Amino acid sequence: MSKILIKPSFGVYIILLLGYRQVPKFKSLVSAERKERHMYLCNAFSLQMVKDELKRKGKVTLTLETVDALPKDLESAVGHADTAAVLGVPMNRVDVKLNSGDSMYVAQLDHGRLPEGTTTLPEGYSFMNILVRVDD
């Protein structure tokens, strides 16, 4: 069992006990030898996005922080065409694997699913922008 420590910005610590299993390899934005840090823009976050080697070490710290605006020049990993269009970034459905020191901005849509074919944010919809940082 691995312990993953999730550290939200409001100071509450949640420890999840996770079983480990191998998953099939998909096209990834990360190479094993990569040393530089990436900053991604995604429309969702999952614990599967944390690199397996970090989870096997036994402890990973995830810091979640809401932010007012998204920085420019993020690497898009938005996998939904309508969400990408509204955010003004290319759709890029890939498997993201976060290393220690990587960051990911999540544009989390509030108010449910976008109507099919949407290219602008409809009235009543909004995005909550969350910064996820990974450290071991």
N, CA, C and O atoms as CSV, one atom per row, in Angstrom:
chain,resi,resn,atom,element,x,y,z
A,1,MET,N,N,0.836,-1.192,0.000
A,1,MET,CA,C,0.000,0.000,0.000
A,1,MET,C,C,0.875,1.247,0.000
A,1,MET,O,O,1.900,1.294,0.679
A,2,SER,N,N,0.467,2.253,-0.761
A,2,SER,CA,C,1.156,3.535,-0.797
A,2,SER,C,C,0.301,4.565,-0.111
A,2,SER,O,O,-0.927,4.506,-0.171
A,3,LYS,N,N,0.946,5.514,0.542
A,3,LYS,CA,C,0.225,6.626,1.153
A,3,LYS,C,C,0.389,7.835,0.257
A,3,LYS,O,O,1.505,8.180,-0.131
A,4,ILE,N,N,-0.708,8.475,-0.070
A,4,ILE,CA,C,-0.658,9.712,-0.830
A,4,ILE,C,C,-1.236,10.792,0.060
A,4,ILE,O,O,-2.377,10.697,0.511
A,5,LEU,N,N,-0.446,11.811,0.309
A,5,LEU,CA,C,-0.854,12.908,1.167
A,5,LEU,C,C,-1.377,14.029,0.296
A,5,LEU,O,O,-0.641,14.562,-0.534
A,6,ILE,N,N,-2.630,14.395,0.470
A,6,ILE,CA,C,-3.218,15.497,-0.275
A,6,ILE,C,C,-3.289,16.677,0.686
A,6,ILE,O,O,-3.921,16.602,1.740
A,7,LYS,N,N,-2.630,17.766,0.304
A,7,LYS,CA,C,-2.525,18.922,1.179
A,7,LYS,C,C,-3.262,20.109,0.541
A,7,LYS,O,O,-2.648,20.900,-0.174
A,8,PRO,N,N,-4.560,20.236,0.789
A,8,PRO,CA,C,-5.283,21.384,0.241
A,8,PRO,C,C,-4.766,22.683,0.842
A,8,PRO,O,O,-4.177,22.688,1.923
A,9,SER,N,N,-4.992,23.786,0.129
A,9,SER,CA,C,-4.457,25.073,0.577
A,9,SER,C,C,-5.039,25.521,1.909
A,9,SER,O,O,-4.446,26.365,2.582
A,10,PHE,N,N,-6.182,24.978,2.305
A,10,PHE,CA,C,-6.773,25.383,3.573
A,10,PHE,C,C,-6.246,24.576,4.743
A,10,PHE,O,O,-6.773,24.687,5.850
A,11,GLY,N,N,-5.223,23.769,4.528
A,11,GLY,CA,C,-4.492,23.163,5.627
A,11,GLY,C,C,-4.980,21.820,6.127
A,11,GLY,O,O,-4.444,21.316,7.113
A,12,VAL,N,N,-5.962,21.225,5.498
A,12,VAL,CA,C,-6.436,19.921,5.929
A,12,VAL,C,C,-5.636,18.853,5.200
A,12,VAL,O,O,-5.410,18.967,3.995
A,13,TYR,N,N,-5.209,17.831,5.905
A,13,TYR,CA,C,-4.433,16.754,5.293
A,13,TYR,C,C,-5.303,15.505,5.212
A,13,TYR,O,O,-5.949,15.110,6.182
A,14,ILE,N,N,-5.303,14.915,4.067
A,14,ILE,CA,C,-6.083,13.707,3.843
A,14,ILE,C,C,-5.109,12.641,3.371
A,14,ILE,O,O,-4.382,12.854,2.401
A,15,ILE,N,N,-5.085,11.517,4.034
A,15,ILE,CA,C,-4.208,10.432,3.596
A,15,ILE,C,C,-5.069,9.333,2.990
A,15,ILE,O,O,-6.014,8.844,3.610
A,16,LEU,N,N,-4.722,8.960,1.772
A,16,LEU,CA,C,-5.431,7.895,1.085
A,16,LEU,C,C,-4.531,6.675,1.004
A,16,LEU,O,O,-3.361,6.782,0.640
A,17,LEU,N,N,-5.064,5.544,1.336
A,17,LEU,CA,C,-4.317,4.308,1.168
A,17,LEU,C,C,-4.735,3.706,-0.154
A,17,LEU,O,O,-5.908,3.404,-0.372
A,18,LEU,N,N,-3.760,3.534,-1.041
A,18,LEU,CA,C,-4.066,3.062,-2.380
A,18,LEU,C,C,-3.360,1.753,-2.661
A,18,LEU,O,O,-2.192,1.583,-2.309
A,19,GLY,N,N,-4.050,0.843,-3.281
A,19,GLY,CA,C,-3.417,-0.357,-3.789
A,19,GLY,C,C,-2.752,-0.020,-5.108
A,19,GLY,O,O,-3.223,0.866,-5.821
A,20,TYR,N,N,-1.694,-0.688,-5.445
A,20,TYR,CA,C,-0.972,-0.414,-6.685
A,20,TYR,C,C,-1.218,-1.549,-7.664
A,20,TYR,O,O,-1.210,-2.719,-7.282
A,21,ARG,N,N,-1.435,-1.204,-8.919
A,21,ARG,CA,C,-1.543,-2.200,-9.986
A,21,ARG,C,C,-0.973,-1.601,-11.262
A,21,ARG,O,O,-0.973,-0.383,-11.438
A,22,GLN,N,N,-0.496,-2.444,-12.136
A,22,GLN,CA,C,0.041,-1.984,-13.414
A,22,GLN,C,C,-1.114,-1.573,-14.320
A,22,GLN,O,O,-2.162,-2.219,-14.325
A,23,VAL,N,N,-0.928,-0.519,-15.073
A,23,VAL,CA,C,-1.917,-0.081,-16.044
A,23,VAL,C,C,-1.251,-0.048,-17.414
A,23,VAL,O,O,-0.033,0.114,-17.496
A,24,PRO,N,N,-2.015,-0.196,-18.485
A,24,PRO,CA,C,-1.399,-0.158,-19.814
A,24,PRO,C,C,-0.778,1.196,-20.092
A,24,PRO,O,O,-1.226,2.218,-19.570
A,25,LYS,N,N,0.261,1.196,-20.919
A,25,LYS,CA,C,0.947,2.440,-21.283
A,25,LYS,C,C,0.196,3.125,-22.418
A,25,LYS,O,O,-0.221,2.472,-23.375
A,26,PHE,N,N,0.021,4.443,-22.312
A,26,PHE,CA,C,-0.610,5.247,-23.338
A,26,PHE,C,C,0.378,6.320,-23.773
A,26,PHE,O,O,1.414,6.504,-23.134
A,27,LYS,N,N,0.068,7.027,-24.850
A,27,LYS,CA,C,0.880,8.171,-25.253
A,27,LYS,C,C,0.968,9.094,-24.046
A,27,LYS,O,O,-0.046,9.395,-23.417
A,28,SER,N,N,2.155,9.537,-23.725
A,28,SER,CA,C,2.371,10.313,-22.521
A,28,SER,C,C,3.102,11.604,-22.821
A,28,SER,O,O,3.866,11.683,-23.782
A,29,LEU,N,N,2.867,12.625,-21.993
A,29,LEU,CA,C,3.576,13.889,-22.111
A,29,LEU,C,C,4.879,13.872,-21.314
A,29,LEU,O,O,5.552,14.898,-21.221
A,30,VAL,N,N,5.241,12.735,-20.742
A,30,VAL,CA,C,6.390,12.661,-19.856
A,30,VAL,C,C,7.322,11.549,-20.307
A,30,VAL,O,O,6.863,10.466,-20.672
A,31,SER,N,N,8.622,11.803,-20.285
A,31,SER,CA,C,9.590,10.741,-20.539
A,31,SER,C,C,10.313,10.442,-19.231
A,31,SER,O,O,10.414,11.305,-18.359
A,32,ALA,N,N,10.808,9.230,-19.099
A,32,ALA,CA,C,11.435,8.813,-17.843
A,32,ALA,C,C,12.684,9.622,-17.524
A,32,ALA,O,O,12.991,9.829,-16.350
A,33,GLU,N,N,13.412,10.084,-18.535
A,33,GLU,CA,C,14.662,10.795,-18.304
A,33,GLU,C,C,14.479,12.295,-18.113
A,33,GLU,O,O,15.446,12.987,-17.795
A,34,ARG,N,N,13.281,12.815,-18.295
A,34,ARG,CA,C,13.043,14.255,-18.291
A,34,ARG,C,C,13.406,14.881,-16.948
A,34,ARG,O,O,12.997,14.395,-15.893
A,35,LYS,N,N,14.167,15.950,-16.999
A,35,LYS,CA,C,14.570,16.671,-15.792
A,35,LYS,C,C,13.830,17.995,-15.641
A,35,LYS,O,O,13.582,18.440,-14.520
A,36,GLU,N,N,13.472,18.633,-16.763
A,36,GLU,CA,C,12.798,19.926,-16.684
A,36,GLU,C,C,11.375,19.754,-16.144
A,36,GLU,O,O,10.798,18.670,-16.225
A,37,ARG,N,N,10.828,20.815,-15.604
A,37,ARG,CA,C,9.494,20.780,-15.019
A,37,ARG,C,C,8.480,21.254,-16.040
A,37,ARG,O,O,8.731,22.205,-16.781
A,38,HIS,N,N,7.339,20.593,-16.079
A,38,HIS,CA,C,6.275,20.973,-16.986
A,38,HIS,C,C,5.121,21.586,-16.200
A,38,HIS,O,O,4.917,21.286,-15.024
A,39,MET,N,N,4.379,22.445,-16.873
A,39,MET,CA,C,3.152,22.997,-16.316
A,39,MET,C,C,2.055,22.745,-17.339
A,39,MET,O,O,2.106,23.258,-18.457
A,40,TYR,N,N,1.074,21.962,-16.953
A,40,TYR,CA,C,0.023,21.521,-17.836
A,40,TYR,C,C,-1.275,22.275,-17.558
A,40,TYR,O,O,-1.472,22.810,-16.467
A,41,LEU,N,N,-2.156,22.311,-18.557
A,41,LEU,CA,C,-3.535,22.748,-18.383
A,41,LEU,C,C,-4.420,21.562,-18.705
A,41,LEU,O,O,-4.371,21.020,-19.809
A,42,CYS,N,N,-5.228,21.160,-17.737
A,42,CYS,CA,C,-6.134,20.029,-17.913
A,42,CYS,C,C,-7.550,20.460,-17.540
A,42,CYS,O,O,-7.750,21.520,-16.947
A,43,ASN,N,N,-8.522,19.634,-17.891
A,43,ASN,CA,C,-9.897,19.911,-17.501
A,43,ASN,C,C,-10.368,18.982,-16.389
A,43,ASN,O,O,-11.535,19.024,-15.997
A,44,ALA,N,N,-9.462,18.139,-15.875
A,44,ALA,CA,C,-9.794,17.244,-14.759
A,44,ALA,C,C,-8.488,16.768,-14.126
A,44,ALA,O,O,-7.422,16.864,-14.733
A,45,PHE,N,N,-8.583,16.252,-12.899
A,45,PHE,CA,C,-7.420,15.687,-12.220
A,45,PHE,C,C,-7.786,14.332,-11.647
A,45,PHE,O,O,-8.887,14.139,-11.132
A,46,SER,N,N,-6.849,13.391,-11.741
A,46,SER,CA,C,-7.004,12.063,-11.171
A,46,SER,C,C,-5.692,11.660,-10.519
A,46,SER,O,O,-4.624,12.082,-10.963
A,47,LEU,N,N,-5.759,10.855,-9.478
A,47,LEU,CA,C,-4.543,10.349,-8.848
A,47,LEU,C,C,-3.736,9.477,-9.800
A,47,LEU,O,O,-2.545,9.265,-9.572
A,48,GLN,N,N,-4.356,8.967,-10.863
A,48,GLN,CA,C,-3.630,8.192,-11.868
A,48,GLN,C,C,-2.643,9.071,-12.633
A,48,GLN,O,O,-1.765,8.547,-13.317
A,49,MET,N,N,-2.767,10.392,-12.534
A,49,MET,CA,C,-1.857,11.304,-13.219
A,49,MET,C,C,-0.522,11.453,-12.499
A,49,MET,O,O,0.408,12.043,-13.050
A,50,VAL,N,N,-0.409,10.930,-11.279
A,50,VAL,CA,C,0.851,10.969,-10.543
A,50,VAL,C,C,1.690,9.770,-10.983
A,50,VAL,O,O,1.218,8.634,-10.984
A,51,LYS,N,N,2.924,10.038,-11.350
A,51,LYS,CA,C,3.821,9.010,-11.875
A,51,LYS,C,C,3.924,7.828,-10.901
A,51,LYS,O,O,4.069,8.022,-9.694
A,52,ASP,N,N,3.849,6.616,-11.433
A,52,ASP,CA,C,3.835,5.402,-10.628
A,52,ASP,C,C,5.043,5.287,-9.703
A,52,ASP,O,O,4.904,4.832,-8.567
A,53,GLU,N,N,6.228,5.692,-10.167
A,53,GLU,CA,C,7.436,5.594,-9.348
A,53,GLU,C,C,7.305,6.411,-8.064
A,53,GLU,O,O,7.802,6.004,-7.014
A,54,LEU,N,N,6.641,7.557,-8.147
A,54,LEU,CA,C,6.438,8.372,-6.943
A,54,LEU,C,C,5.488,7.680,-5.983
A,54,LEU,O,O,5.712,7.696,-4.773
A,55,LYS,N,N,4.431,7.074,-6.504
A,55,LYS,CA,C,3.476,6.381,-5.636
A,55,LYS,C,C,4.133,5.188,-4.947
A,55,LYS,O,O,3.814,4.884,-3.798
A,56,ARG,N,N,5.056,4.506,-5.646
A,56,ARG,CA,C,5.740,3.353,-5.052
A,56,ARG,C,C,6.688,3.748,-3.926
A,56,ARG,O,O,6.988,2.925,-3.062
A,57,LYS,N,N,7.171,5.009,-3.919
A,57,LYS,CA,C,8.068,5.459,-2.851
A,57,LYS,C,C,7.362,5.474,-1.504
A,57,LYS,O,O,8.018,5.433,-0.464
A,58,GLY,N,N,6.047,5.531,-1.507
A,58,GLY,CA,C,5.304,5.444,-0.267
A,58,GLY,C,C,4.637,6.725,0.173
A,58,GLY,O,O,3.685,6.677,0.952
A,59,LYS,N,N,5.110,7.889,-0.303
A,59,LYS,CA,C,4.486,9.133,0.124
A,59,LYS,C,C,4.626,10.178,-0.975
A,59,LYS,O,O,5.726,10.437,-1.464
A,60,VAL,N,N,3.504,10.771,-1.357
A,60,VAL,CA,C,3.465,11.839,-2.339
A,60,VAL,C,C,2.619,12.957,-1.752
A,60,VAL,O,O,1.548,12.702,-1.201
A,61,THR,N,N,3.091,14.194,-1.865
A,61,THR,CA,C,2.328,15.330,-1.371
A,61,THR,C,C,1.720,16.062,-2.559
A,61,THR,O,O,2.432,16.484,-3.470
A,62,LEU,N,N,0.405,16.210,-2.542
A,62,LEU,CA,C,-0.313,16.972,-3.555
A,62,LEU,C,C,-0.844,18.232,-2.890
A,62,LEU,O,O,-1.580,18.153,-1.906
A,63,THR,N,N,-0.480,19.378,-3.414
A,63,THR,CA,C,-0.970,20.644,-2.878
A,63,THR,C,C,-1.993,21.190,-3.861
A,63,THR,O,O,-1.699,21.363,-5.044
A,64,LEU,N,N,-3.192,21.460,-3.369
A,64,LEU,CA,C,-4.272,21.995,-4.192
A,64,LEU,C,C,-4.533,23.432,-3.774
A,64,LEU,O,O,-4.717,23.720,-2.591
A,65,GLU,N,N,-4.549,24.330,-4.746
A,65,GLU,CA,C,-4.716,25.748,-4.443
A,65,GLU,C,C,-5.575,26.384,-5.531
A,65,GLU,O,O,-5.291,26.220,-6.718
A,66,THR,N,N,-6.616,27.104,-5.142
A,66,THR,CA,C,-7.403,27.813,-6.151
A,66,THR,C,C,-6.648,29.068,-6.571
A,66,THR,O,O,-6.002,29.719,-5.750
A,67,VAL,N,N,-6.735,29.400,-7.852
A,67,VAL,CA,C,-6.069,30.579,-8.395
A,67,VAL,C,C,-7.092,31.394,-9.178
A,67,VAL,O,O,-8.067,30.855,-9.701
A,68,ASP,N,N,-6.851,32.710,-9.248
A,68,ASP,CA,C,-7.790,33.593,-9.944
A,68,ASP,C,C,-7.692,33.478,-11.460
A,68,ASP,O,O,-8.706,33.561,-12.153
A,69,ALA,N,N,-6.489,33.288,-11.979
A,69,ALA,CA,C,-6.300,33.264,-13.434
A,69,ALA,C,C,-5.272,32.199,-13.805
A,69,ALA,O,O,-4.417,31.825,-13.002
A,70,LEU,N,N,-5.378,31.727,-15.034
A,70,LEU,CA,C,-4.427,30.746,-15.548
A,70,LEU,C,C,-3.258,31.464,-16.199
A,70,LEU,O,O,-3.460,32.436,-16.928
A,71,PRO,N,N,-2.031,31.000,-15.949
A,71,PRO,CA,C,-0.878,31.612,-16.627
A,71,PRO,C,C,-0.883,31.282,-18.113
A,71,PRO,O,O,-1.548,30.343,-18.551
A,72,LYS,N,N,-0.145,32.054,-18.871
A,72,LYS,CA,C,-0.002,31.821,-20.314
A,72,LYS,C,C,0.996,30.688,-20.549
A,72,LYS,O,O,1.752,30.323,-19.649
A,73,ASP,N,N,0.994,30.150,-21.732
A,73,ASP,CA,C,1.980,29.157,-22.198
A,73,ASP,C,C,1.967,27.851,-21.419
A,73,ASP,O,O,3.017,27.236,-21.230
A,74,LEU,N,N,0.788,27.415,-20.961
A,74,LEU,CA,C,0.683,26.091,-20.354
A,74,LEU,C,C,0.595,25.054,-21.468
A,74,LEU,O,O,0.080,25.340,-22.549
A,75,GLU,N,N,1.093,23.868,-21.209
A,75,GLU,CA,C,1.007,22.772,-22.176
A,75,GLU,C,C,-0.380,22.145,-22.057
A,75,GLU,O,O,-0.723,21.583,-21.017
A,76,SER,N,N,-1.177,22.242,-23.124
A,76,SER,CA,C,-2.563,21.762,-23.076
A,76,SER,C,C,-2.613,20.245,-22.998
A,76,SER,O,O,-1.952,19.539,-23.759
A,77,ALA,N,N,-3.418,19.762,-22.054
A,77,ALA,CA,C,-3.770,18.352,-21.962
A,77,ALA,C,C,-5.283,18.266,-21.769
A,77,ALA,O,O,-5.790,17.370,-21.093
A,78,VAL,N,N,-5.996,19.227,-22.385
A,78,VAL,CA,C,-7.458,19.269,-22.302
A,78,VAL,C,C,-7.996,18.264,-23.311
A,78,VAL,O,O,-7.764,18.389,-24.514
A,79,GLY,N,N,-8.712,17.272,-22.809
A,79,GLY,CA,C,-9.153,16.173,-23.652
A,79,GLY,C,C,-10.567,16.287,-24.181
A,79,GLY,O,O,-11.053,15.343,-24.805
A,80,HIS,N,N,-11.242,17.386,-23.965
A,80,HIS,CA,C,-12.614,17.573,-24.430
A,80,HIS,C,C,-12.646,18.741,-25.404
A,80,HIS,O,O,-12.241,19.851,-25.057
A,81,ALA,N,N,-13.121,18.501,-26.616
A,81,ALA,CA,C,-13.059,19.500,-27.688
A,81,ALA,C,C,-13.778,20.800,-27.328
A,81,ALA,O,O,-13.229,21.879,-27.548
A,82,ASP,N,N,-14.987,20.722,-26.780
A,82,ASP,CA,C,-15.732,21.938,-26.463
A,82,ASP,C,C,-15.070,22.724,-25.336
A,82,ASP,O,O,-15.030,23.953,-25.382
A,83,THR,N,N,-14.551,22.030,-24.325
A,83,THR,CA,C,-13.855,22.704,-23.222
A,83,THR,C,C,-12.600,23.389,-23.754
A,83,THR,O,O,-12.314,24.527,-23.381
A,84,ALA,N,N,-11.852,22.715,-24.618
A,84,ALA,CA,C,-10.653,23.313,-25.214
A,84,ALA,C,C,-11.014,24.564,-26.013
A,84,ALA,O,O,-10.308,25.570,-25.937
A,85,ALA,N,N,-12.100,24.510,-26.773
A,85,ALA,CA,C,-12.529,25.669,-27.566
A,85,ALA,C,C,-12.870,26.852,-26.673
A,85,ALA,O,O,-12.485,27.984,-26.967
A,86,VAL,N,N,-13.589,26.599,-25.584
A,86,VAL,CA,C,-13.962,27.674,-24.661
A,86,VAL,C,C,-12.727,28.260,-23.989
A,86,VAL,O,O,-12.647,29.472,-23.786
A,87,LEU,N,N,-11.759,27.406,-23.641
A,87,LEU,CA,C,-10.530,27.875,-22.994
A,87,LEU,C,C,-9.555,28.510,-23.983
A,87,LEU,O,O,-8.607,29.179,-23.572
A,88,GLY,N,N,-9.778,28.308,-25.274
A,88,GLY,CA,C,-8.896,28.877,-26.295
A,88,GLY,C,C,-7.563,28.163,-26.420
A,88,GLY,O,O,-6.547,28.778,-26.742
A,89,VAL,N,N,-7.570,26.846,-26.160
A,89,VAL,CA,C,-6.354,26.038,-26.273
A,89,VAL,C,C,-6.635,24.855,-27.192
A,89,VAL,O,O,-7.796,24.506,-27.405
A,90,PRO,N,N,-5.591,24.232,-27.741
A,90,PRO,CA,C,-5.841,23.051,-28.573
A,90,PRO,C,C,-6.293,21.858,-27.731
A,90,PRO,O,O,-5.827,21.669,-26.608
A,91,MET,N,N,-7.200,21.060,-28.283
A,91,MET,CA,C,-7.556,19.809,-27.621
A,91,MET,C,C,-6.362,18.873,-27.758
A,91,MET,O,O,-5.787,18.751,-28.839
A,92,ASN,N,N,-5.992,18.218,-26.671
A,92,ASN,CA,C,-4.829,17.340,-26.668
A,92,ASN,C,C,-5.097,16.211,-25.689
A,92,ASN,O,O,-4.738,16.305,-24.515
A,93,ARG,N,N,-5.725,15.145,-26.166
A,93,ARG,CA,C,-6.096,14.022,-25.303
A,93,ARG,C,C,-4.897,13.105,-25.139
A,93,ARG,O,O,-4.604,12.290,-26.013
A,94,VAL,N,N,-4.208,13.242,-24.021
A,94,VAL,CA,C,-3.004,12.470,-23.747
A,94,VAL,C,C,-3.024,11.983,-22.309
A,94,VAL,O,O,-3.813,12.450,-21.488
A,95,ASP,N,N,-2.147,11.042,-22.022
A,95,ASP,CA,C,-1.972,10.515,-20.678
A,95,ASP,C,C,-0.910,11.364,-19.980
A,95,ASP,O,O,0.256,11.328,-20.371
A,96,VAL,N,N,-1.290,12.119,-18.963
A,96,VAL,CA,C,-0.352,12.971,-18.219
A,96,VAL,C,C,0.173,12.185,-17.025
A,96,VAL,O,O,-0.600,11.585,-16.278
A,97,LYS,N,N,1.488,12.191,-16.853
A,97,LYS,CA,C,2.126,11.576,-15.686
A,97,LYS,C,C,2.990,12.639,-15.029
A,97,LYS,O,O,3.985,13.078,-15.605
A,98,LEU,N,N,2.621,13.047,-13.842
A,98,LEU,CA,C,3.292,14.131,-13.133
A,98,LEU,C,C,4.455,13.601,-12.301
A,98,LEU,O,O,4.297,12.660,-11.523
A,99,ASN,N,N,5.628,14.215,-12.472
A,99,ASN,CA,C,6.809,13.936,-11.664
A,99,ASN,C,C,6.831,14.874,-10.471
A,99,ASN,O,O,6.076,15.845,-10.426
A,100,SER,N,N,7.689,14.590,-9.509
A,100,SER,CA,C,7.901,15.500,-8.397
A,100,SER,C,C,8.378,16.844,-8.950
A,100,SER,O,O,9.299,16.895,-9.765
A,101,GLY,N,N,7.754,17.916,-8.507
A,101,GLY,CA,C,8.101,19.252,-8.971
A,101,GLY,C,C,7.232,19.748,-10.111
A,101,GLY,O,O,7.258,20.937,-10.429
A,102,ASP,N,N,6.454,18.855,-10.740
A,102,ASP,CA,C,5.557,19.276,-11.811
A,102,ASP,C,C,4.326,19.955,-11.232
A,102,ASP,O,O,3.943,19.721,-10.086
A,103,SER,N,N,3.718,20.799,-12.050
A,103,SER,CA,C,2.479,21.480,-11.673
A,103,SER,C,C,1.456,21.288,-12.770
A,103,SER,O,O,1.797,21.109,-13.939
A,104,MET,N,N,0.203,21.328,-12.376
A,104,MET,CA,C,-0.881,21.215,-13.335
A,104,MET,C,C,-1.978,22.186,-12.923
A,104,MET,O,O,-2.377,22.238,-11.759
A,105,TYR,N,N,-2.452,22.943,-13.881
A,105,TYR,CA,C,-3.605,23.805,-13.645
A,105,TYR,C,C,-4.829,23.071,-14.171
A,105,TYR,O,O,-4.832,22.583,-15.301
A,106,VAL,N,N,-5.857,22.996,-13.355
A,106,VAL,CA,C,-7.096,22.335,-13.735
A,106,VAL,C,C,-8.171,23.405,-13.885
A,106,VAL,O,O,-8.478,24.123,-12.933
A,107,ALA,N,N,-8.737,23.507,-15.077
A,107,ALA,CA,C,-9.877,24.390,-15.310
A,107,ALA,C,C,-11.124,23.532,-15.114
A,107,ALA,O,O,-11.602,22.881,-16.043
A,108,GLN,N,N,-11.635,23.547,-13.889
A,108,GLN,CA,C,-12.763,22.689,-13.514
A,108,GLN,C,C,-14.066,23.416,-13.826
A,108,GLN,O,O,-14.344,24.469,-13.252
A,109,LEU,N,N,-14.858,22.863,-14.726
A,109,LEU,CA,C,-16.113,23.478,-15.136
A,109,LEU,C,C,-17.161,23.310,-14.047
A,109,LEU,O,O,-17.412,22.199,-13.580
A,110,ASP,N,N,-17.767,24.412,-13.649
A,110,ASP,CA,C,-18.903,24.391,-12.724
A,110,ASP,C,C,-20.189,24.480,-13.539
A,110,ASP,O,O,-20.224,25.153,-14.569
A,111,HIS,N,N,-21.225,23.820,-13.095
A,111,HIS,CA,C,-22.558,23.861,-13.703
A,111,HIS,C,C,-22.793,22.713,-14.672
A,111,HIS,O,O,-23.717,22.794,-15.481
A,112,GLY,N,N,-22.018,21.671,-14.629
A,112,GLY,CA,C,-22.285,20.508,-15.471
A,112,GLY,C,C,-21.576,20.540,-16.809
A,112,GLY,O,O,-20.595,21.260,-16.993
A,113,ARG,N,N,-22.083,19.753,-17.736
A,113,ARG,CA,C,-21.469,19.608,-19.057
A,113,ARG,C,C,-21.790,20.797,-19.950
A,113,ARG,O,O,-22.864,21.392,-19.863
A,114,LEU,N,N,-20.827,21.129,-20.814
A,114,LEU,CA,C,-21.089,22.164,-21.813
A,114,LEU,C,C,-22.032,21.621,-22.876
A,114,LEU,O,O,-21.964,20.440,-23.216
A,115,PRO,N,N,-22.906,22.460,-23.402
A,115,PRO,CA,C,-23.729,22.020,-24.530
A,115,PRO,C,C,-22.845,21.643,-25.724
A,115,PRO,O,O,-21.818,22.281,-25.959
A,116,GLU,N,N,-23.231,20.626,-26.467
A,116,GLU,CA,C,-22.468,20.143,-27.621
A,116,GLU,C,C,-22.197,21.277,-28.607
A,116,GLU,O,O,-23.103,22.034,-28.957
A,117,GLY,N,N,-20.940,21.388,-29.054
A,117,GLY,CA,C,-20.568,22.388,-30.049
A,117,GLY,C,C,-20.297,23.774,-29.492
A,117,GLY,O,O,-20.140,24.723,-30.260
A,118,THR,N,N,-20.237,23.914,-28.167
A,118,THR,CA,C,-20.005,25.213,-27.539
A,118,THR,C,C,-18.599,25.726,-27.848
A,118,THR,O,O,-17.630,24.969,-27.784
A,119,THR,N,N,-18.492,27.014,-28.183
A,119,THR,CA,C,-17.176,27.622,-28.407
A,119,THR,C,C,-16.938,28.814,-27.488
A,119,THR,O,O,-15.818,29.318,-27.406
A,120,THR,N,N,-17.972,29.267,-26.803
A,120,THR,CA,C,-17.850,30.326,-25.797
A,120,THR,C,C,-18.558,29.862,-24.537
A,120,THR,O,O,-19.459,29.025,-24.595
A,121,LEU,N,N,-18.156,30.397,-23.420
A,121,LEU,CA,C,-18.718,29.979,-22.137
A,121,LEU,C,C,-20.157,30.476,-22.014
A,121,LEU,O,O,-20.385,31.686,-21.996
A,122,PRO,N,N,-21.136,29.566,-21.929
A,122,PRO,CA,C,-22.534,29.976,-21.820
A,122,PRO,C,C,-22.816,30.690,-20.494
A,122,PRO,O,O,-22.107,30.496,-19.507
A,123,GLU,N,N,-23.848,31.502,-20.494
A,123,GLU,CA,C,-24.260,32.197,-19.278
A,123,GLU,C,C,-24.589,31.172,-18.194
A,123,GLU,O,O,-25.216,30.148,-18.466
A,124,GLY,N,N,-24.166,31.455,-16.979
A,124,GLY,CA,C,-24.415,30.553,-15.857
A,124,GLY,C,C,-23.315,29.531,-15.637
A,124,GLY,O,O,-23.308,28.854,-14.609
A,125,TYR,N,N,-22.390,29.402,-16.571
A,125,TYR,CA,C,-21.269,28.474,-16.441
A,125,TYR,C,C,-20.035,29.255,-16.001
A,125,TYR,O,O,-19.907,30.447,-16.280
A,126,SER,N,N,-19.138,28.572,-15.315
A,126,SER,CA,C,-17.869,29.192,-14.938
A,126,SER,C,C,-16.826,28.092,-14.741
A,126,SER,O,O,-17.154,26.911,-14.623
A,127,PHE,N,N,-15.568,28.514,-14.709
A,127,PHE,CA,C,-14.473,27.603,-14.422
A,127,PHE,C,C,-13.884,27.947,-13.062
A,127,PHE,O,O,-13.717,29.122,-12.738
A,128,MET,N,N,-13.567,26.924,-12.260
A,128,MET,CA,C,-12.776,27.097,-11.055
A,128,MET,C,C,-11.371,26.659,-11.432
A,128,MET,O,O,-11.171,25.529,-11.876
A,129,ASN,N,N,-10.400,27.542,-11.259
A,129,ASN,CA,C,-9.012,27.235,-11.618
A,129,ASN,C,C,-8.258,26.750,-10.379
A,129,ASN,O,O,-8.186,27.441,-9.362
A,130,ILE,N,N,-7.704,25.558,-10.490
A,130,ILE,CA,C,-7.021,24.924,-9.372
A,130,ILE,C,C,-5.595,24.574,-9.787
A,130,ILE,O,O,-5.379,23.961,-10.833
A,131,LEU,N,N,-4.635,24.962,-8.972
A,131,LEU,CA,C,-3.236,24.593,-9.184
A,131,LEU,C,C,-2.944,23.343,-8.360
A,131,LEU,O,O,-3.170,23.322,-7.150
A,132,VAL,N,N,-2.439,22.297,-9.024
A,132,VAL,CA,C,-2.048,21.050,-8.359
A,132,VAL,C,C,-0.531,20.956,-8.457
A,132,VAL,O,O,0.021,20.978,-9.557
A,133,ARG,N,N,0.155,20.849,-7.305
A,133,ARG,CA,C,1.620,20.680,-7.277
A,133,ARG,C,C,1.932,19.312,-6.710
A,133,ARG,O,O,1.289,18.860,-5.762
A,134,VAL,N,N,2.934,18.647,-7.301
A,134,VAL,CA,C,3.319,17.307,-6.865
A,134,VAL,C,C,4.719,17.373,-6.278
A,134,VAL,O,O,5.637,17.892,-6.913
A,135,ASP,N,N,4.886,16.852,-5.074
A,135,ASP,CA,C,6.196,16.768,-4.419
A,135,ASP,C,C,6.293,15.404,-3.739
A,135,ASP,O,O,5.294,14.819,-3.320
A,136,ASP,N,N,7.537,14.919,-3.645
A,136,ASP,CA,C,7.720,13.650,-2.916
A,136,ASP,C,C,8.411,13.890,-1.606
A,136,ASP,O,O,8.653,12.946,-0.853
